[in-house]
Amino acid sequence: MTGFLGGISGVFRGLRDFFARVRTAVYGPGSDEPRAPGAKAKGRHNIFEAAAAHVAACAEEDDERSAETAEWVSPEALAFGINELACRAVIALARERGESPRTVARDLLNLPVA
């Protein structure tokens, strides 16, 4: 019985945390005013903005800008955004070249053909 009650407690804790995150996303931290849909909280960036700016800064070898953009979102979110950007770039290059994404990815990394 204790395991069952612990499970129910975990479910409600998860729901509470979920709705707390939704509230923060809608109202913004420490705010009672809802934001317009699609509007960013002051000084906040989404993961795709951060990833694009970070990758561009790295490509331009701008260490200062790269360090700044890495602070915009959590490291996990930045990694996700960079991964998504890489996937989309490889797909776009593969379509442009008429090759498979695997071939393009290996070529970009100077890996031998598999």
N, CA, C and O atoms as CSV, one atom per row, in Angstrom:
chain,resi,resn,atom,element,x,y,z
A,1,MET,N,N,0.817,-1.198,0.000
A,1,MET,CA,C,0.000,0.000,0.000
A,1,MET,C,C,0.859,1.259,0.000
A,1,MET,O,O,0.522,2.249,-0.649
A,2,THR,N,N,1.981,1.214,0.739
A,2,THR,CA,C,2.854,2.386,0.817
A,2,THR,C,C,3.420,2.727,-0.560
A,2,THR,O,O,3.538,3.902,-0.908
A,3,GLY,N,N,3.767,1.719,-1.335
A,3,GLY,CA,C,4.285,1.957,-2.679
A,3,GLY,C,C,3.259,2.640,-3.566
A,3,GLY,O,O,3.595,3.516,-4.362
A,4,PHE,N,N,2.007,2.231,-3.421
A,4,PHE,CA,C,0.933,2.845,-4.196
A,4,PHE,C,C,0.768,4.320,-3.842
A,4,PHE,O,O,0.654,5.167,-4.728
A,5,LEU,N,N,0.757,4.625,-2.536
A,5,LEU,CA,C,0.616,6.020,-2.106
A,5,LEU,C,C,1.822,6.848,-2.516
A,5,LEU,O,O,1.683,8.017,-2.875
A,6,GLY,N,N,3.001,6.249,-2.463
A,6,GLY,CA,C,4.198,6.952,-2.919
A,6,GLY,C,C,4.125,7.261,-4.409
A,6,GLY,O,O,4.558,8.323,-4.858
A,7,GLY,N,N,3.574,6.321,-5.166
A,7,GLY,CA,C,3.411,6.533,-6.607
A,7,GLY,C,C,2.439,7.653,-6.912
A,7,GLY,O,O,2.693,8.491,-7.777
A,8,ILE,N,N,1.315,7.666,-6.191
A,8,ILE,CA,C,0.319,8.730,-6.368
A,8,ILE,C,C,0.923,10.073,-5.986
A,8,ILE,O,O,0.704,11.078,-6.662
A,9,SER,N,N,1.681,10.081,-4.902
A,9,SER,CA,C,2.333,11.311,-4.461
A,9,SER,C,C,3.298,11.823,-5.541
A,9,SER,O,O,3.371,13.024,-5.800
A,10,GLY,N,N,4.027,10.905,-6.159
A,10,GLY,CA,C,4.951,11.279,-7.230
A,10,GLY,C,C,4.229,11.861,-8.433
A,10,GLY,O,O,4.717,12.800,-9.062
A,11,VAL,N,N,3.060,11.302,-8.755
A,11,VAL,CA,C,2.268,11.807,-9.876
A,11,VAL,C,C,1.834,13.247,-9.609
A,11,VAL,O,O,1.958,14.117,-10.472
A,12,PHE,N,N,1.320,13.484,-8.396
A,12,PHE,CA,C,0.871,14.840,-8.073
A,12,PHE,C,C,2.045,15.819,-8.012
A,12,PHE,O,O,1.904,16.978,-8.401
A,13,ARG,N,N,3.200,15.362,-7.527
A,13,ARG,CA,C,4.381,16.217,-7.500
A,13,ARG,C,C,4.787,16.593,-8.934
A,13,ARG,O,O,5.136,17.740,-9.214
A,14,GLY,N,N,4.734,15.607,-9.824
A,14,GLY,CA,C,5.053,15.867,-11.219
A,14,GLY,C,C,4.089,16.853,-11.854
A,14,GLY,O,O,4.506,17.740,-12.600
A,15,LEU,N,N,2.796,16.703,-11.562
A,15,LEU,CA,C,1.795,17.634,-12.089
A,15,LEU,C,C,2.032,19.046,-11.557
A,15,LEU,O,O,1.949,20.020,-12.305
A,16,ARG,N,N,2.328,19.152,-10.254
A,16,ARG,CA,C,2.583,20.467,-9.662
A,16,ARG,C,C,3.788,21.131,-10.347
A,16,ARG,O,O,3.750,22.317,-10.675
A,17,ASP,N,N,4.856,20.349,-10.556
A,17,ASP,CA,C,6.046,20.901,-11.212
A,17,ASP,C,C,5.742,21.311,-12.651
A,17,ASP,O,O,6.220,22.342,-13.124
A,18,PHE,N,N,4.939,20.494,-13.347
A,18,PHE,CA,C,4.577,20.812,-14.725
A,18,PHE,C,C,3.820,22.137,-14.799
A,18,PHE,O,O,4.141,22.996,-15.619
A,19,PHE,N,N,2.810,22.297,-13.933
A,19,PHE,CA,C,2.023,23.523,-13.977
A,19,PHE,C,C,2.826,24.731,-13.502
A,19,PHE,O,O,2.560,25.855,-13.928
A,20,ALA,N,N,3.788,24.516,-12.638
A,20,ALA,CA,C,4.673,25.618,-12.233
A,20,ALA,C,C,5.504,26.074,-13.427
A,20,ALA,O,O,5.715,27.273,-13.612
A,21,ARG,N,N,5.978,25.127,-14.241
A,21,ARG,CA,C,6.749,25.496,-15.437
A,21,ARG,C,C,5.867,26.199,-16.458
A,21,ARG,O,O,6.301,27.157,-17.100
A,22,VAL,N,N,4.630,25.730,-16.614
A,22,VAL,CA,C,3.699,26.377,-17.543
A,22,VAL,C,C,3.422,27.806,-17.092
A,22,VAL,O,O,3.404,28.721,-17.915
A,23,ARG,N,N,3.207,28.004,-15.800
A,23,ARG,CA,C,2.961,29.347,-15.274
A,23,ARG,C,C,4.148,30.262,-15.553
A,23,ARG,O,O,3.967,31.408,-15.964
A,24,THR,N,N,5.360,29.760,-15.332
A,24,THR,CA,C,6.555,30.558,-15.591
A,24,THR,C,C,6.663,30.889,-17.075
A,24,THR,O,O,7.053,31.999,-17.437
A,25,ALA,N,N,6.321,29.931,-17.933
A,25,ALA,CA,C,6.406,30.173,-19.372
A,25,ALA,C,C,5.389,31.214,-19.826
A,25,ALA,O,O,5.678,32.019,-20.711
A,26,VAL,N,N,4.202,31.203,-19.228
A,26,VAL,CA,C,3.157,32.133,-19.634
A,26,VAL,C,C,3.344,33.500,-19.005
A,26,VAL,O,O,3.259,34.519,-19.692
A,27,TYR,N,N,3.596,33.531,-17.712
A,27,TYR,CA,C,3.671,34.798,-16.996
A,27,TYR,C,C,5.092,35.348,-16.887
A,27,TYR,O,O,5.279,36.554,-16.728
A,28,GLY,N,N,6.077,34.487,-16.970
A,28,GLY,CA,C,7.454,34.925,-16.769
A,28,GLY,C,C,7.784,34.886,-15.294
A,28,GLY,O,O,6.897,35.023,-14.452
A,29,PRO,N,N,9.068,34.698,-14.971
A,29,PRO,CA,C,9.440,34.606,-13.572
A,29,PRO,C,C,9.168,35.906,-12.830
A,29,PRO,O,O,9.569,36.978,-13.283
A,30,GLY,N,N,8.484,35.815,-11.685
A,30,GLY,CA,C,8.227,36.979,-10.846
A,30,GLY,C,C,7.255,37.977,-11.435
A,30,GLY,O,O,7.245,39.134,-11.016
A,31,SER,N,N,6.445,37.577,-12.383
A,31,SER,CA,C,5.524,38.504,-13.040
A,31,SER,C,C,4.092,38.043,-12.847
A,31,SER,O,O,3.818,36.843,-12.811
A,32,ASP,N,N,3.185,38.990,-12.723
A,32,ASP,CA,C,1.767,38.661,-12.652
A,32,ASP,C,C,1.067,38.951,-13.970
A,32,ASP,O,O,-0.113,38.640,-14.129
A,33,GLU,N,N,1.781,39.540,-14.909
A,33,GLU,CA,C,1.212,39.889,-16.205
A,33,GLU,C,C,1.547,38.812,-17.236
A,33,GLU,O,O,2.720,38.479,-17.410
A,34,PRO,N,N,0.546,38.262,-17.921
A,34,PRO,CA,C,0.860,37.294,-18.971
A,34,PRO,C,C,1.543,37.978,-20.147
A,34,PRO,O,O,1.282,39.141,-20.454
A,35,ARG,N,N,2.423,37.224,-20.794
A,35,ARG,CA,C,3.103,37.737,-21.982
A,35,ARG,C,C,2.261,37.415,-23.210
A,35,ARG,O,O,1.449,36.489,-23.204
A,36,ALA,N,N,2.473,38.193,-24.253
A,36,ALA,CA,C,1.799,37.910,-25.524
A,36,ALA,C,C,2.351,36.600,-26.074
A,36,ALA,O,O,3.522,36.290,-25.854
A,37,PRO,N,N,1.533,35.824,-26.786
A,37,PRO,CA,C,2.030,34.576,-27.363
A,37,PRO,C,C,3.220,34.852,-28.275
A,37,PRO,O,O,3.176,35.747,-29.118
A,38,GLY,N,N,4.272,34.081,-28.096
A,38,GLY,CA,C,5.467,34.230,-28.915
A,38,GLY,C,C,6.412,35.305,-28.420
A,38,GLY,O,O,7.528,35.414,-28.928
A,39,ALA,N,N,6.003,36.104,-27.447
A,39,ALA,CA,C,6.880,37.157,-26.930
A,39,ALA,C,C,7.840,36.561,-25.922
A,39,ALA,O,O,7.464,35.720,-25.105
A,40,LYS,N,N,9.091,37.008,-25.991
A,40,LYS,CA,C,10.103,36.515,-25.073
A,40,LYS,C,C,10.069,37.343,-23.797
A,40,LYS,O,O,9.722,38.524,-23.806
A,41,ALA,N,N,10.433,36.698,-22.717
A,41,ALA,CA,C,10.626,37.444,-21.476
A,41,ALA,C,C,11.862,38.307,-21.664
A,41,ALA,O,O,12.773,37.958,-22.415
A,42,LYS,N,N,11.879,39.425,-20.979
A,42,LYS,CA,C,12.994,40.354,-21.119
A,42,LYS,C,C,14.308,39.644,-20.800
A,42,LYS,O,O,14.470,39.062,-19.727
A,43,GLY,N,N,15.247,39.702,-21.752
A,43,GLY,CA,C,16.558,39.115,-21.542
A,43,GLY,C,C,16.615,37.605,-21.732
A,43,GLY,O,O,17.662,37.004,-21.494
A,44,ARG,N,N,15.526,36.978,-22.152
A,44,ARG,CA,C,15.517,35.528,-22.327
A,44,ARG,C,C,15.610,35.186,-23.802
A,44,ARG,O,O,15.109,35.915,-24.657
A,45,HIS,N,N,16.257,34.071,-24.084
A,45,HIS,CA,C,16.428,33.602,-25.453
A,45,HIS,C,C,15.916,32.173,-25.539
A,45,HIS,O,O,15.973,31.424,-24.564
A,46,ASN,N,N,15.417,31.801,-26.710
A,46,ASN,CA,C,15.017,30.408,-26.860
A,46,ASN,C,C,16.230,29.587,-27.285
A,46,ASN,O,O,17.263,30.140,-27.660
A,47,ILE,N,N,16.098,28.269,-27.224
A,47,ILE,CA,C,17.253,27.403,-27.465
A,47,ILE,C,C,17.757,27.488,-28.895
A,47,ILE,O,O,18.948,27.300,-29.140
A,48,PHE,N,N,16.873,27.767,-29.839
A,48,PHE,CA,C,17.315,27.818,-31.225
A,48,PHE,C,C,18.064,29.112,-31.522
A,48,PHE,O,O,19.026,29.106,-32.291
A,49,GLU,N,N,17.636,30.218,-30.922
A,49,GLU,CA,C,18.405,31.469,-31.031
A,49,GLU,C,C,19.795,31.281,-30.446
A,49,GLU,O,O,20.796,31.668,-31.049
A,50,ALA,N,N,19.841,30.683,-29.268
A,50,ALA,CA,C,21.116,30.470,-28.591
A,50,ALA,C,C,22.024,29.564,-29.415
A,50,ALA,O,O,23.216,29.840,-29.559
A,51,ALA,N,N,21.466,28.490,-29.954
A,51,ALA,CA,C,22.266,27.555,-30.746
A,51,ALA,C,C,22.801,28.216,-32.011
A,51,ALA,O,O,23.975,28.056,-32.347
A,52,ALA,N,N,21.947,28.958,-32.713
A,52,ALA,CA,C,22.377,29.615,-33.947
A,52,ALA,C,C,23.475,30.641,-33.667
A,52,ALA,O,O,24.477,30.695,-34.380
A,53,ALA,N,N,23.283,31.448,-32.634
A,53,ALA,CA,C,24.283,32.463,-32.289
A,53,ALA,C,C,25.581,31.820,-31.817
A,53,ALA,O,O,26.669,32.292,-32.146
A,54,HIS,N,N,25.464,30.750,-31.051
A,54,HIS,CA,C,26.652,30.074,-30.534
A,54,HIS,C,C,27.465,29.433,-31.667
A,54,HIS,O,O,28.684,29.589,-31.729
A,55,VAL,N,N,26.789,28.723,-32.545
A,55,VAL,CA,C,27.485,28.061,-33.657
A,55,VAL,C,C,28.105,29.093,-34.589
A,55,VAL,O,O,29.229,28.902,-35.054
A,56,ALA,N,N,27.392,30.190,-34.873
A,56,ALA,CA,C,27.943,31.245,-35.721
A,56,ALA,C,C,29.183,31.863,-35.073
A,56,ALA,O,O,30.177,32.129,-35.748
A,57,ALA,N,N,29.117,32.089,-33.765
A,57,ALA,CA,C,30.271,32.659,-33.059
A,57,ALA,C,C,31.456,31.700,-33.090
A,57,ALA,O,O,32.596,32.128,-33.273
A,58,CYS,N,N,31.199,30.424,-32.914
A,58,CYS,CA,C,32.279,29.435,-32.983
A,58,CYS,C,C,32.880,29.376,-34.386
A,58,CYS,O,O,34.098,29.284,-34.540
A,59,ALA,N,N,32.030,29.430,-35.404
A,59,ALA,CA,C,32.524,29.401,-36.789
A,59,ALA,C,C,33.371,30.619,-37.108
A,59,ALA,O,O,34.316,30.539,-37.893
A,60,GLU,N,N,33.030,31.756,-36.493
A,60,GLU,CA,C,33.785,32.990,-36.711
A,60,GLU,C,C,34.946,33.134,-35.725
A,60,GLU,O,O,35.648,34.145,-35.716
A,61,GLU,N,N,35.135,32.087,-34.884
A,61,GLU,CA,C,36.190,32.069,-33.875
A,61,GLU,C,C,36.117,33.277,-32.942
A,61,GLU,O,O,37.138,33.857,-32.572
A,62,ASP,N,N,34.898,33.639,-32.572
A,62,ASP,CA,C,34.644,34.747,-31.647
A,62,ASP,C,C,34.373,34.150,-30.265
A,62,ASP,O,O,33.229,33.873,-29.903
A,63,ASP,N,N,35.459,33.959,-29.501
A,63,ASP,CA,C,35.347,33.296,-28.203
A,63,ASP,C,C,34.482,34.071,-27.209
A,63,ASP,O,O,33.748,33.473,-26.423
A,64,GLU,N,N,34.570,35.385,-27.245
A,64,GLU,CA,C,33.791,36.204,-26.322
A,64,GLU,C,C,32.297,36.030,-26.583
A,64,GLU,O,O,31.521,35.814,-25.653
A,65,ARG,N,N,31.905,36.123,-27.829
A,65,ARG,CA,C,30.487,35.967,-28.198
A,65,ARG,C,C,30.019,34.536,-27.937
A,65,ARG,O,O,28.888,34.320,-27.503
A,66,SER,N,N,30.879,33.573,-28.198
A,66,SER,CA,C,30.545,32.175,-27.953
A,66,SER,C,C,30.270,31.939,-26.471
A,66,SER,O,O,29.305,31.262,-26.117
A,67,ALA,N,N,31.109,32.491,-25.612
A,67,ALA,CA,C,30.906,32.345,-24.168
A,67,ALA,C,C,29.617,33.033,-23.728
A,67,ALA,O,O,28.899,32.520,-22.870
A,68,GLU,N,N,29.325,34.195,-24.316
A,68,GLU,CA,C,28.096,34.915,-23.969
A,68,GLU,C,C,26.862,34.118,-24.353
A,68,GLU,O,O,25.938,33.977,-23.552
A,69,THR,N,N,26.840,33.597,-25.571
A,69,THR,CA,C,25.669,32.856,-26.035
A,69,THR,C,C,25.491,31.552,-25.278
A,69,THR,O,O,24.367,31.070,-25.142
A,70,ALA,N,N,26.575,30.974,-24.784
A,70,ALA,CA,C,26.476,29.725,-24.018
A,70,ALA,C,C,25.761,29.940,-22.690
A,70,ALA,O,O,25.294,28.980,-22.077
A,71,GLU,N,N,25.670,31.181,-22.240
A,71,GLU,CA,C,24.996,31.486,-20.977
A,71,GLU,C,C,23.513,31.799,-21.161
A,71,GLU,O,O,22.799,31.956,-20.171
A,72,TRP,N,N,23.037,31.892,-22.383
A,72,TRP,CA,C,21.645,32.253,-22.637
A,72,TRP,C,C,20.668,31.188,-22.165
A,72,TRP,O,O,19.584,31.506,-21.677
A,73,VAL,N,N,21.048,29.937,-22.308
A,73,VAL,CA,C,20.172,28.819,-21.931
A,73,VAL,C,C,21.006,27.793,-21.173
A,73,VAL,O,O,22.225,27.929,-21.072
A,74,SER,N,N,20.355,26.780,-20.649
A,74,SER,CA,C,21.086,25.736,-19.928
A,74,SER,C,C,21.977,24.961,-20.902
A,74,SER,O,O,21.704,24.933,-22.103
A,75,PRO,N,N,23.032,24.337,-20.395
A,75,PRO,CA,C,23.908,23.554,-21.281
A,75,PRO,C,C,23.164,22.452,-22.028
A,75,PRO,O,O,23.465,22.172,-23.188
A,76,GLU,N,N,22.195,21.830,-21.364
A,76,GLU,CA,C,21.426,20.773,-22.015
A,76,GLU,C,C,20.588,21.330,-23.162
A,76,GLU,O,O,20.511,20.729,-24.234
A,77,ALA,N,N,19.960,22.483,-22.928
A,77,ALA,CA,C,19.145,23.103,-23.970
A,77,ALA,C,C,20.013,23.553,-25.138
A,77,ALA,O,O,19.620,23.414,-26.296
A,78,LEU,N,N,21.197,24.092,-24.837
A,78,LEU,CA,C,22.113,24.509,-25.901
A,78,LEU,C,C,22.551,23.307,-26.729
A,78,LEU,O,O,22.600,23.377,-27.957
A,79,ALA,N,N,22.871,22.204,-26.055
A,79,ALA,CA,C,23.276,20.987,-26.768
A,79,ALA,C,C,22.154,20.489,-27.672
A,79,ALA,O,O,22.401,20.080,-28.806
A,80,PHE,N,N,20.918,20.522,-27.170
A,80,PHE,CA,C,19.780,20.113,-27.989
A,80,PHE,C,C,19.643,21.022,-29.213
A,80,PHE,O,O,19.452,20.539,-30.329
A,81,GLY,N,N,19.741,22.338,-29.002
A,81,GLY,CA,C,19.621,23.288,-30.110
A,81,GLY,C,C,20.715,23.106,-31.138
A,81,GLY,O,O,20.456,23.174,-32.340
A,82,ILE,N,N,21.936,22.875,-30.680
A,82,ILE,CA,C,23.056,22.661,-31.607
A,82,ILE,C,C,22.846,21.379,-32.389
A,82,ILE,O,O,23.107,21.338,-33.592
A,83,ASN,N,N,22.377,20.329,-31.724
A,83,ASN,CA,C,22.097,19.068,-32.409
A,83,ASN,C,C,21.024,19.255,-33.477
A,83,ASN,O,O,21.153,18.744,-34.590
A,84,GLU,N,N,19.967,19.987,-33.136
A,84,GLU,CA,C,18.893,20.234,-34.105
A,84,GLU,C,C,19.411,21.035,-35.298
A,84,GLU,O,O,19.068,20.744,-36.444
A,85,LEU,N,N,20.231,22.037,-35.024
A,85,LEU,CA,C,20.830,22.839,-36.091
A,85,LEU,C,C,21.709,21.980,-36.990
A,85,LEU,O,O,21.659,22.105,-38.214
A,86,ALA,N,N,22.512,21.111,-36.390
A,86,ALA,CA,C,23.384,20.231,-37.169
A,86,ALA,C,C,22.569,19.297,-38.060
A,86,ALA,O,O,22.898,19.103,-39.230
A,87,CYS,N,N,21.514,18.725,-37.508
A,87,CYS,CA,C,20.663,17.818,-38.302
A,87,CYS,C,C,20.053,18.540,-39.495
A,87,CYS,O,O,20.063,18.028,-40.614
A,88,ARG,N,N,19.523,19.732,-39.246
A,88,ARG,CA,C,18.898,20.491,-40.335
A,88,ARG,C,C,19.921,20.906,-41.384
A,88,ARG,O,O,19.624,20.899,-42.578
A,89,ALA,N,N,21.129,21.270,-40.943
A,89,ALA,CA,C,22.173,21.677,-41.887
A,89,ALA,C,C,22.611,20.496,-42.754
A,89,ALA,O,O,22.788,20.643,-43.963
A,90,VAL,N,N,22.784,19.342,-42.143
A,90,VAL,CA,C,23.194,18.158,-42.901
A,90,VAL,C,C,22.113,17.764,-43.901
A,90,VAL,O,O,22.418,17.413,-45.040
A,91,ILE,N,N,20.862,17.818,-43.483
A,91,ILE,CA,C,19.767,17.486,-44.402
A,91,ILE,C,C,19.732,18.462,-45.579
A,91,ILE,O,O,19.568,18.049,-46.727
A,92,ALA,N,N,19.886,19.751,-45.293
A,92,ALA,CA,C,19.861,20.754,-46.362
A,92,ALA,C,C,21.032,20.547,-47.328
A,92,ALA,O,O,20.851,20.617,-48.544
A,93,LEU,N,N,22.221,20.296,-46.795
A,93,LEU,CA,C,23.378,20.052,-47.662
A,93,LEU,C,C,23.206,18.770,-48.475
A,93,LEU,O,O,23.585,18.720,-49.645
A,94,ALA,N,N,22.642,17.748,-47.863
A,94,ALA,CA,C,22.426,16.485,-48.575
A,94,ALA,C,C,21.468,16.676,-49.745
A,94,ALA,O,O,21.690,16.146,-50.833
A,95,ARG,N,N,20.407,17.434,-49.513
A,95,ARG,CA,C,19.464,17.703,-50.612
A,95,ARG,C,C,20.133,18.513,-51.714
A,95,ARG,O,O,19.943,18.241,-52.899
A,96,GLU,N,N,20.914,19.504,-51.316
A,96,GLU,CA,C,21.598,20.357,-52.280
A,96,GLU,C,C,22.597,19.563,-53.115
A,96,GLU,O,O,22.710,19.786,-54.321
A,97,ARG,N,N,23.315,18.648,-52.491
A,97,ARG,CA,C,24.336,17.851,-53.179
A,97,ARG,C,C,23.775,16.601,-53.844
A,97,ARG,O,O,24.451,15.982,-54.665
A,98,GLY,N,N,22.551,16.223,-53.500
A,98,GLY,CA,C,21.977,14.993,-54.030
A,98,GLY,C,C,22.637,13.752,-53.443
A,98,GLY,O,O,22.735,12.721,-54.108
A,99,GLU,N,N,23.089,13.855,-52.197
A,99,GLU,CA,C,23.744,12.739,-51.514
A,99,GLU,C,C,22.958,12.392,-50.259
A,99,GLU,O,O,22.026,13.097,-49.873
A,100,SER,N,N,23.353,11.296,-49.633
A,100,SER,CA,C,22.683,10.908,-48.384
A,100,SER,C,C,23.210,11.766,-47.233
A,100,SER,O,O,24.354,12.218,-47.267
A,101,PRO,N,N,22.375,11.990,-46.212
A,101,PRO,CA,C,22.840,12.727,-45.034
A,101,PRO,C,C,24.071,12.079,-44.386
A,101,PRO,O,O,24.957,12.776,-43.891
A,102,ARG,N,N,24.117,10.758,-44.393
A,102,ARG,CA,C,25.275,10.059,-43.819
A,102,ARG,C,C,26.557,10.419,-44.560
A,102,ARG,O,O,27.582,10.688,-43.933
A,103,THR,N,N,26.505,10.424,-45.889
A,103,THR,CA,C,27.676,10.764,-46.692
A,103,THR,C,C,28.111,12.198,-46.436
A,103,THR,O,O,29.303,12.471,-46.293
A,104,VAL,N,N,27.162,13.106,-46.377
A,104,VAL,CA,C,27.468,14.514,-46.140
A,104,VAL,C,C,28.074,14.711,-44.752
A,104,VAL,O,O,29.063,15.429,-44.600
A,105,ALA,N,N,27.487,14.082,-43.750
A,105,ALA,CA,C,28.003,14.223,-42.384
A,105,ALA,C,C,29.428,13.701,-42.286
A,105,ALA,O,O,30.274,14.342,-41.663
A,106,ARG,N,N,29.704,12.571,-42.878
A,106,ARG,CA,C,31.060,12.009,-42.844
A,106,ARG,C,C,32.025,12.900,-43.616
A,106,ARG,O,O,33.175,13.071,-43.211
A,107,ASP,N,N,31.564,13.467,-44.722
A,107,ASP,CA,C,32.411,14.361,-45.509
A,107,ASP,C,C,32.744,15.631,-44.721
A,107,ASP,O,O,33.889,16.084,-44.736
A,108,LEU,N,N,31.767,16.199,-44.043
A,108,LEU,CA,C,31.997,17.407,-43.250
A,108,LEU,C,C,33.019,17.178,-42.131
A,108,LEU,O,O,33.757,18.090,-41.759
A,109,LEU,N,N,33.052,15.980,-41.614
A,109,LEU,CA,C,33.980,15.643,-40.540
A,109,LEU,C,C,35.266,15.003,-41.051
A,109,LEU,O,O,36.092,14.541,-40.265
A,110,ASN,N,N,35.429,14.979,-42.366
A,110,ASN,CA,C,36.614,14.396,-43.009
A,110,ASN,C,C,36.845,12.957,-42.586
A,110,ASN,O,O,37.976,12.549,-42.325
A,111,LEU,N,N,35.756,12.186,-42.520
A,111,LEU,CA,C,35.839,10.777,-42.188
A,111,LEU,C,C,35.832,9.966,-43.477
A,111,LEU,O,O,35.244,10.392,-44.471
A,112,PRO,N,N,36.478,8.801,-43.473
A,112,PRO,CA,C,36.464,7.979,-44.687
A,112,PRO,C,C,35.056,7.482,-44.993
A,112,PRO,O,O,34.215,7.371,-44.101
A,113,VAL,N,N,34.815,7.189,-46.253
A,113,VAL,CA,C,33.514,6.684,-46.676
A,113,VAL,C,C,33.285,5.332,-46.036
A,113,VAL,O,O,34.163,4.469,-46.060
A,114,ALA,N,N,32.118,5.148,-45.471
A,114,ALA,CA,C,31.807,3.883,-44.771
A,114,ALA,C,C,31.291,2.859,-45.731
A,114,ALA,O,O,30.978,1.738,-45.329
